[in-house]
Amino acid sequence: MAKLKRSTSDKMLFGVCGGLAKHFDMDSTLIRVIWAIFVLVGWGSPIIIYAIMAMIMPPEY
């Protein structure tokens, strides 16, 4: 499994979902849909989690 990094090629905001998709070998659209559902439902403050992940995940080069 690849090391968890933000994607620089598959990104909409900061590349967190693209990096998660690459790490788990999934489609990035599926990750984004799941993340959007979590944001709408509000489980675990996903916006704050996304912001923290965007700050601590290193970008891929």
C-alpha positions, 0 to 999 in steps of 0.5 A: 500500500502506498504512503498516505499523501495528498494528490497533486494531480487528482485534486479539487481543493487540497488533494486529500480525497485524491490521496485517500483514493490512491492510498486505498486503491479506489476511485476518487469520485467514490471517496468524494461522494462518501465524504460529501455524505459524511459532511451532510450528516455531520458525523465526526465533524468531517470539515475539521478532519479534512482541514487537519488532513490537508495541513498534515498530509505531505503532498506527493511529488 
